[in-house]
Amino acid sequence: MNLPIYWVDAFTKKTFGGNPAAVIPLDSWLDDSLLQTIANENGLSETAFFIRTGAASADLRWFTPAVEVDLCGHATLATAHVLFNELGQAETPFVFKARSGLLSVSRKGQVLELDFPARPGAPARPPADLLTGLGAAPKELFLNERTWLCVYETEDEVRALSPDFSALAKVTPGRFIPTAPGKDCDYVCRFFAPDAGVNEDPVTGSAQCTLVPYWAQRLGKTQLHSLQVSTRGGELWCELAGDRVRIAGHSSLYLKGLVTV
């Protein structure tokens, strides 16, 4: 059996930047074990699988090399890139049905804009392994059911973090967003997810679901510009719209081919 595969770099204007995701269209769902094996073989932080359900709708799932996740921004952006630029999709917005609910994506000029749920955090106390793992204590710490939001005073502190992922892997939940005010943007961030088999994600759209509510309140504005300061780096334009977060970015196709299973 041959399956089409697309590799798209998300949240970047050119290849070799942003966050690469694999996108595989399906006619029907394969066994979960095979989906996970394909994602592991791809070796990217996420592989997206989708099945068209209508003229502007699809079911969508995401797998890291280790687990299935309930929300992924960059692979959703990559899937939309494939639909609009490779598969002839014209109607917009396009709606995905996923484990996290209904998600939509629209063309906005030269970018694609995701509509995701807001996931704010609440103030929390840091466990010892979190502080050991990050190597530097954040000024503020917030927690929701999936993620720790770790707020630092400066961009340089976020860039300088050199995590001990074995220590972070002992913390539950095991996903971490260091962030700080940006020098050339509203805020910078990084994203560590050892519990999902991804020590550092290059650019993380879903992290904005937690970041945007925090920064919108702190900065007193709803439209925000963010840089993810990983090695590959990525750029996002975000907006808080009630209990939703809009996340826009560029994308670039790297390759397309066939998976043989």
Contacts in CASP RR format, 6 or more apart in sequence:
PFRMAT RR
TARGET T0000
AUTHOR 0000-0000-0000
METHOD contacts of the structure
MODEL  1
MNLPIYWVDAFTKKTFGGNPAAVIPLDSWLDDSLLQTIANENGLSETAFF
IRTGAASADLRWFTPAVEVDLCGHATLATAHVLFNELGQAETPFVFKARS
GLLSVSRKGQVLELDFPARPGAPARPPADLLTGLGAAPKELFLNERTWLC
VYETEDEVRALSPDFSALAKVTPGRFIPTAPGKDCDYVCRFFAPDAGVNE
DPVTGSAQCTLVPYWAQRLGKTQLHSLQVSTRGGELWCELAGDRVRIAGH
SSLYLKGLVTV
1 260 0 8 1.000
1 261 0 8 1.000
2 258 0 8 1.000
2 259 0 8 1.000
2 260 0 8 1.000
3 24 0 8 1.000
3 25 0 8 1.000
3 26 0 8 1.000
3 258 0 8 1.000
3 259 0 8 1.000
3 261 0 8 1.000
4 24 0 8 1.000
4 25 0 8 1.000
4 256 0 8 1.000
4 257 0 8 1.000
4 258 0 8 1.000
4 259 0 8 1.000
5 22 0 8 1.000
5 23 0 8 1.000
5 24 0 8 1.000
5 42 0 8 1.000
5 256 0 8 1.000
5 257 0 8 1.000
5 258 0 8 1.000
5 259 0 8 1.000
6 22 0 8 1.000
6 23 0 8 1.000
6 24 0 8 1.000
6 78 0 8 1.000
6 81 0 8 1.000
6 82 0 8 1.000
6 86 0 8 1.000
6 253 0 8 1.000
6 255 0 8 1.000
6 256 0 8 1.000
6 257 0 8 1.000
7 20 0 8 1.000
7 21 0 8 1.000
7 22 0 8 1.000
7 23 0 8 1.000
7 44 0 8 1.000
7 253 0 8 1.000
7 254 0 8 1.000
7 255 0 8 1.000
7 256 0 8 1.000
8 20 0 8 1.000
8 21 0 8 1.000
8 23 0 8 1.000
8 77 0 8 1.000
8 78 0 8 1.000
8 81 0 8 1.000
8 82 0 8 1.000
8 251 0 8 1.000
8 252 0 8 1.000
8 253 0 8 1.000
8 254 0 8 1.000
9 15 0 8 1.000
9 16 0 8 1.000
9 17 0 8 1.000
9 18 0 8 1.000
9 19 0 8 1.000
9 20 0 8 1.000
9 251 0 8 1.000
9 252 0 8 1.000
9 253 0 8 1.000
9 254 0 8 1.000
10 18 0 8 1.000
10 19 0 8 1.000
10 20 0 8 1.000
10 21 0 8 1.000
10 73 0 8 1.000
10 74 0 8 1.000
10 75 0 8 1.000
10 77 0 8 1.000
10 78 0 8 1.000
10 81 0 8 1.000
10 203 0 8 1.000
10 249 0 8 1.000
10 251 0 8 1.000
11 18 0 8 1.000
11 19 0 8 1.000
11 74 0 8 1.000
11 77 0 8 1.000
11 203 0 8 1.000
11 205 0 8 1.000
11 228 0 8 1.000
11 233 0 8 1.000
11 234 0 8 1.000
11 235 0 8 1.000
11 236 0 8 1.000
11 249 0 8 1.000
11 250 0 8 1.000
11 251 0 8 1.000
12 18 0 8 1.000
12 19 0 8 1.000
12 203 0 8 1.000
12 232 0 8 1.000
12 233 0 8 1.000
12 234 0 8 1.000
12 235 0 8 1.000
12 250 0 8 1.000
12 251 0 8 1.000
12 252 0 8 1.000
13 250 0 8 1.000
13 252 0 8 1.000
14 252 0 8 1.000
15 252 0 8 1.000
15 253 0 8 1.000
15 254 0 8 1.000
16 232 0 8 1.000
16 254 0 8 1.000
17 202 0 8 1.000
17 232 0 8 1.000
17 233 0 8 1.000
17 234 0 8 1.000
18 74 0 8 1.000
18 202 0 8 1.000
18 203 0 8 1.000
18 228 0 8 1.000
18 232 0 8 1.000
18 233 0 8 1.000
18 234 0 8 1.000
19 45 0 8 1.000
19 74 0 8 1.000
19 201 0 8 1.000
19 202 0 8 1.000
19 203 0 8 1.000
19 204 0 8 1.000
19 232 0 8 1.000
19 234 0 8 1.000
20 44 0 8 1.000
20 45 0 8 1.000
20 202 0 8 1.000
20 254 0 8 1.000
21 44 0 8 1.000
21 45 0 8 1.000
21 46 0 8 1.000
21 47 0 8 1.000
21 48 0 8 1.000
21 72 0 8 1.000
21 74 0 8 1.000
21 75 0 8 1.000
21 77 0 8 1.000
21 78 0 8 1.000
21 79 0 8 1.000
22 39 0 8 1.000
22 42 0 8 1.000
22 44 0 8 1.000
22 46 0 8 1.000
22 47 0 8 1.000
22 48 0 8 1.000
22 75 0 8 1.000
22 78 0 8 1.000
23 47 0 8 1.000
23 48 0 8 1.000
23 50 0 8 1.000
23 75 0 8 1.000
23 78 0 8 1.000
23 79 0 8 1.000
23 81 0 8 1.000
23 82 0 8 1.000
24 38 0 8 1.000
24 47 0 8 1.000
24 48 0 8 1.000
24 49 0 8 1.000
24 50 0 8 1.000
24 259 0 8 1.000
25 49 0 8 1.000
25 50 0 8 1.000
25 51 0 8 1.000
25 52 0 8 1.000
25 82 0 8 1.000
25 87 0 8 1.000
26 49 0 8 1.000
26 50 0 8 1.000
26 51 0 8 1.000
27 51 0 8 1.000
28 51 0 8 1.000
29 35 0 8 1.000
29 49 0 8 1.000
29 51 0 8 1.000
30 49 0 8 1.000
32 68 0 8 1.000
34 261 0 8 1.000
35 47 0 8 1.000
35 49 0 8 1.000
35 61 0 8 1.000
35 63 0 8 1.000
35 68 0 8 1.000
36 63 0 8 1.000
36 67 0 8 1.000
36 68 0 8 1.000
38 47 0 8 1.000
38 63 0 8 1.000
38 259 0 8 1.000
38 261 0 8 1.000
39 46 0 8 1.000
39 47 0 8 1.000
39 63 0 8 1.000
39 64 0 8 1.000
39 65 0 8 1.000
40 65 0 8 1.000
40 66 0 8 1.000
42 65 0 8 1.000
43 65 0 8 1.000
44 65 0 8 1.000
45 64 0 8 1.000
45 65 0 8 1.000
45 74 0 8 1.000
45 198 0 8 1.000
45 201 0 8 1.000
45 202 0 8 1.000
46 62 0 8 1.000
46 63 0 8 1.000
46 64 0 8 1.000
46 69 0 8 1.000
46 72 0 8 1.000
46 74 0 8 1.000
46 75 0 8 1.000
47 62 0 8 1.000
47 63 0 8 1.000
47 75 0 8 1.000
48 60 0 8 1.000
48 61 0 8 1.000
48 62 0 8 1.000
48 72 0 8 1.000
48 75 0 8 1.000
48 76 0 8 1.000
48 78 0 8 1.000
48 79 0 8 1.000
49 60 0 8 1.000
49 61 0 8 1.000
49 62 0 8 1.000
49 63 0 8 1.000
50 58 0 8 1.000
50 59 0 8 1.000
50 60 0 8 1.000
50 61 0 8 1.000
50 79 0 8 1.000
50 96 0 8 1.000
51 58 0 8 1.000
51 59 0 8 1.000
52 58 0 8 1.000
53 59 0 8 1.000
53 97 0 8 1.000
55 91 0 8 1.000
56 89 0 8 1.000
56 91 0 8 1.000
56 92 0 8 1.000
56 93 0 8 1.000
56 94 0 8 1.000
56 95 0 8 1.000
57 94 0 8 1.000
57 95 0 8 1.000
57 96 0 8 1.000
57 97 0 8 1.000
58 79 0 8 1.000
58 83 0 8 1.000
58 94 0 8 1.000
58 95 0 8 1.000
58 96 0 8 1.000
58 97 0 8 1.000
59 96 0 8 1.000
59 97 0 8 1.000
59 98 0 8 1.000
60 76 0 8 1.000
60 79 0 8 1.000
60 96 0 8 1.000
60 97 0 8 1.000
60 98 0 8 1.000
60 103 0 8 1.000
61 68 0 8 1.000
61 98 0 8 1.000
61 99 0 8 1.000
62 68 0 8 1.000
62 69 0 8 1.000
62 71 0 8 1.000
62 72 0 8 1.000
62 75 0 8 1.000
62 76 0 8 1.000
62 98 0 8 1.000
63 69 0 8 1.000
64 193 0 8 1.000
64 196 0 8 1.000
64 197 0 8 1.000
64 198 0 8 1.000
65 197 0 8 1.000
65 198 0 8 1.000
66 196 0 8 1.000
66 197 0 8 1.000
66 198 0 8 1.000
67 195 0 8 1.000
67 196 0 8 1.000
67 197 0 8 1.000
68 99 0 8 1.000
69 196 0 8 1.000
70 98 0 8 1.000
70 99 0 8 1.000
70 100 0 8 1.000
71 98 0 8 1.000
71 99 0 8 1.000
71 100 0 8 1.000
71 116 0 8 1.000
71 117 0 8 1.000
71 206 0 8 1.000
71 209 0 8 1.000
72 205 0 8 1.000
72 206 0 8 1.000
73 114 0 8 1.000
73 116 0 8 1.000
73 204 0 8 1.000
73 205 0 8 1.000
73 206 0 8 1.000
73 247 0 8 1.000
74 201 0 8 1.000
74 203 0 8 1.000
74 204 0 8 1.000
74 205 0 8 1.000
76 96 0 8 1.000
76 103 0 8 1.000
76 105 0 8 1.000
76 114 0 8 1.000
77 105 0 8 1.000
77 112 0 8 1.000
77 114 0 8 1.000
77 205 0 8 1.000
77 247 0 8 1.000
77 249 0 8 1.000
77 251 0 8 1.000
78 251 0 8 1.000
79 96 0 8 1.000
80 94 0 8 1.000
80 105 0 8 1.000
80 112 0 8 1.000
80 114 0 8 1.000
80 251 0 8 1.000
81 112 0 8 1.000
81 251 0 8 1.000
81 253 0 8 1.000
82 253 0 8 1.000
83 89 0 8 1.000
83 94 0 8 1.000
84 92 0 8 1.000
84 94 0 8 1.000
84 107 0 8 1.000
84 112 0 8 1.000
85 253 0 8 1.000
86 253 0 8 1.000
86 256 0 8 1.000
92 105 0 8 1.000
92 106 0 8 1.000
92 107 0 8 1.000
93 104 0 8 1.000
93 105 0 8 1.000
93 106 0 8 1.000
93 115 0 8 1.000
94 104 0 8 1.000
94 105 0 8 1.000
94 106 0 8 1.000
95 102 0 8 1.000
95 103 0 8 1.000
95 104 0 8 1.000
96 102 0 8 1.000
96 103 0 8 1.000
96 104 0 8 1.000
96 105 0 8 1.000
100 116 0 8 1.000
100 117 0 8 1.000
101 117 0 8 1.000
103 114 0 8 1.000
103 115 0 8 1.000
103 116 0 8 1.000
104 114 0 8 1.000
104 115 0 8 1.000
105 112 0 8 1.000
105 113 0 8 1.000
105 114 0 8 1.000
105 115 0 8 1.000
106 112 0 8 1.000
106 113 0 8 1.000
106 115 0 8 1.000
107 113 0 8 1.000
108 248 0 8 1.000
110 250 0 8 1.000
111 237 0 8 1.000
111 248 0 8 1.000
111 249 0 8 1.000
111 250 0 8 1.000
112 248 0 8 1.000
112 249 0 8 1.000
112 250 0 8 1.000
112 251 0 8 1.000
113 246 0 8 1.000
113 247 0 8 1.000
113 248 0 8 1.000
113 249 0 8 1.000
114 205 0 8 1.000
114 246 0 8 1.000
114 247 0 8 1.000
114 248 0 8 1.000
115 244 0 8 1.000
115 245 0 8 1.000
115 246 0 8 1.000
116 205 0 8 1.000
116 206 0 8 1.000
116 208 0 8 1.000
116 209 0 8 1.000
116 244 0 8 1.000
116 245 0 8 1.000
116 246 0 8 1.000
116 247 0 8 1.000
117 209 0 8 1.000
117 243 0 8 1.000
117 244 0 8 1.000
117 245 0 8 1.000
118 209 0 8 1.000
118 212 0 8 1.000
118 213 0 8 1.000
118 240 0 8 1.000
118 242 0 8 1.000
118 243 0 8 1.000
118 244 0 8 1.000
118 245 0 8 1.000
119 144 0 8 1.000
119 146 0 8 1.000
119 147 0 8 1.000
119 209 0 8 1.000
119 210 0 8 1.000
119 213 0 8 1.000
120 142 0 8 1.000
120 144 0 8 1.000
120 210 0 8 1.000
120 213 0 8 1.000
120 214 0 8 1.000
121 142 0 8 1.000
121 143 0 8 1.000
121 144 0 8 1.000
121 147 0 8 1.000
121 149 0 8 1.000
121 210 0 8 1.000
121 213 0 8 1.000
121 214 0 8 1.000
122 142 0 8 1.000
122 143 0 8 1.000
122 144 0 8 1.000
123 140 0 8 1.000
123 141 0 8 1.000
123 142 0 8 1.000
123 143 0 8 1.000
124 141 0 8 1.000
124 142 0 8 1.000
124 143 0 8 1.000
124 148 0 8 1.000
125 141 0 8 1.000
126 137 0 8 1.000
126 138 0 8 1.000
126 141 0 8 1.000
127 171 0 8 1.000
129 167 0 8 1.000
129 168 0 8 1.000
129 170 0 8 1.000
129 171 0 8 1.000
130 141 0 8 1.000
130 148 0 8 1.000
130 150 0 8 1.000
130 167 0 8 1.000
130 168 0 8 1.000
130 171 0 8 1.000
130 176 0 8 1.000
131 137 0 8 1.000
132 164 0 8 1.000
132 167 0 8 1.000
133 163 0 8 1.000
133 164 0 8 1.000
133 165 0 8 1.000
133 167 0 8 1.000
133 168 0 8 1.000
134 150 0 8 1.000
134 161 0 8 1.000
134 163 0 8 1.000
134 168 0 8 1.000
134 176 0 8 1.000
134 178 0 8 1.000
135 161 0 8 1.000
135 162 0 8 1.000
135 163 0 8 1.000
135 164 0 8 1.000
136 152 0 8 1.000
136 157 0 8 1.000
136 160 0 8 1.000
136 161 0 8 1.000
138 150 0 8 1.000
138 151 0 8 1.000
138 152 0 8 1.000
138 178 0 8 1.000
139 151 0 8 1.000
139 152 0 8 1.000
139 153 0 8 1.000
140 150 0 8 1.000
140 151 0 8 1.000
141 148 0 8 1.000
141 149 0 8 1.000
141 150 0 8 1.000
141 151 0 8 1.000
142 148 0 8 1.000
142 149 0 8 1.000
142 151 0 8 1.000
142 210 0 8 1.000
142 214 0 8 1.000
143 149 0 8 1.000
143 173 0 8 1.000
144 210 0 8 1.000
145 173 0 8 1.000
146 173 0 8 1.000
146 175 0 8 1.000
147 173 0 8 1.000
147 174 0 8 1.000
147 175 0 8 1.000
147 176 0 8 1.000
147 177 0 8 1.000
147 207 0 8 1.000
147 210 0 8 1.000
148 171 0 8 1.000
148 173 0 8 1.000
148 174 0 8 1.000
148 175 0 8 1.000
148 176 0 8 1.000
148 177 0 8 1.000
149 177 0 8 1.000
149 179 0 8 1.000
149 210 0 8 1.000
149 211 0 8 1.000
149 214 0 8 1.000
150 176 0 8 1.000
150 177 0 8 1.000
150 178 0 8 1.000
150 179 0 8 1.000
151 179 0 8 1.000
151 180 0 8 1.000
151 214 0 8 1.000
152 158 0 8 1.000
152 178 0 8 1.000
152 179 0 8 1.000
152 180 0 8 1.000
153 180 0 8 1.000
153 181 0 8 1.000
154 180 0 8 1.000
154 181 0 8 1.000
155 180 0 8 1.000
155 181 0 8 1.000
155 182 0 8 1.000
155 183 0 8 1.000
155 188 0 8 1.000
155 229 0 8 1.000
157 180 0 8 1.000
158 178 0 8 1.000
158 179 0 8 1.000
158 180 0 8 1.000
158 188 0 8 1.000
158 189 0 8 1.000
158 190 0 8 1.000
158 229 0 8 1.000
159 188 0 8 1.000
159 229 0 8 1.000
161 178 0 8 1.000
161 190 0 8 1.000
163 176 0 8 1.000
163 192 0 8 1.000
163 199 0 8 1.000
163 200 0 8 1.000
165 192 0 8 1.000
165 194 0 8 1.000
165 199 0 8 1.000
168 174 0 8 1.000
168 176 0 8 1.000
168 192 0 8 1.000
168 194 0 8 1.000
169 194 0 8 1.000
169 195 0 8 1.000
172 195 0 8 1.000
173 195 0 8 1.000
174 193 0 8 1.000
174 194 0 8 1.000
174 195 0 8 1.000
175 191 0 8 1.000
175 192 0 8 1.000
175 193 0 8 1.000
175 195 0 8 1.000
175 196 0 8 1.000
176 191 0 8 1.000
176 192 0 8 1.000
176 193 0 8 1.000
177 189 0 8 1.000
177 190 0 8 1.000
177 191 0 8 1.000
177 204 0 8 1.000
177 207 0 8 1.000
177 210 0 8 1.000
177 211 0 8 1.000
178 189 0 8 1.000
178 190 0 8 1.000
178 192 0 8 1.000
179 187 0 8 1.000
179 188 0 8 1.000
179 189 0 8 1.000
179 190 0 8 1.000
179 211 0 8 1.000
179 214 0 8 1.000
179 215 0 8 1.000
180 187 0 8 1.000
180 188 0 8 1.000
181 187 0 8 1.000
181 188 0 8 1.000
182 188 0 8 1.000
182 227 0 8 1.000
184 227 0 8 1.000
185 225 0 8 1.000
185 226 0 8 1.000
185 227 0 8 1.000
185 235 0 8 1.000
186 215 0 8 1.000
186 219 0 8 1.000
186 224 0 8 1.000
186 225 0 8 1.000
186 226 0 8 1.000
187 211 0 8 1.000
187 215 0 8 1.000
187 224 0 8 1.000
187 226 0 8 1.000
188 226 0 8 1.000
188 227 0 8 1.000
188 228 0 8 1.000
188 229 0 8 1.000
189 204 0 8 1.000
189 207 0 8 1.000
189 211 0 8 1.000
189 226 0 8 1.000
189 227 0 8 1.000
189 228 0 8 1.000
189 229 0 8 1.000
190 200 0 8 1.000
190 228 0 8 1.000
190 229 0 8 1.000
190 230 0 8 1.000
191 200 0 8 1.000
191 201 0 8 1.000
191 204 0 8 1.000
191 207 0 8 1.000
191 228 0 8 1.000
191 230 0 8 1.000
192 199 0 8 1.000
192 200 0 8 1.000
192 201 0 8 1.000
193 199 0 8 1.000
193 201 0 8 1.000
200 230 0 8 1.000
201 230 0 8 1.000
202 228 0 8 1.000
202 230 0 8 1.000
202 231 0 8 1.000
202 232 0 8 1.000
202 233 0 8 1.000
202 234 0 8 1.000
203 228 0 8 1.000
203 230 0 8 1.000
203 232 0 8 1.000
203 233 0 8 1.000
203 234 0 8 1.000
203 236 0 8 1.000
204 228 0 8 1.000
205 236 0 8 1.000
205 247 0 8 1.000
207 228 0 8 1.000
208 226 0 8 1.000
208 236 0 8 1.000
208 238 0 8 1.000
208 245 0 8 1.000
208 247 0 8 1.000
209 245 0 8 1.000
211 226 0 8 1.000
211 238 0 8 1.000
212 224 0 8 1.000
212 238 0 8 1.000
212 239 0 8 1.000
212 240 0 8 1.000
212 245 0 8 1.000
212 247 0 8 1.000
213 240 0 8 1.000
213 245 0 8 1.000
215 224 0 8 1.000
215 226 0 8 1.000
216 222 0 8 1.000
216 224 0 8 1.000
216 240 0 8 1.000
222 239 0 8 1.000
222 240 0 8 1.000
222 241 0 8 1.000
223 237 0 8 1.000
223 238 0 8 1.000
223 239 0 8 1.000
224 237 0 8 1.000
224 238 0 8 1.000
224 239 0 8 1.000
224 240 0 8 1.000
225 235 0 8 1.000
225 236 0 8 1.000
225 237 0 8 1.000
225 238 0 8 1.000
226 235 0 8 1.000
226 236 0 8 1.000
226 237 0 8 1.000
226 238 0 8 1.000
227 233 0 8 1.000
227 234 0 8 1.000
227 235 0 8 1.000
227 236 0 8 1.000
228 234 0 8 1.000
228 235 0 8 1.000
228 236 0 8 1.000
235 249 0 8 1.000
235 250 0 8 1.000
236 247 0 8 1.000
236 248 0 8 1.000
236 249 0 8 1.000
237 247 0 8 1.000
237 248 0 8 1.000
237 249 0 8 1.000
238 245 0 8 1.000
238 246 0 8 1.000
238 247 0 8 1.000
238 248 0 8 1.000
239 245 0 8 1.000
239 246 0 8 1.000
END
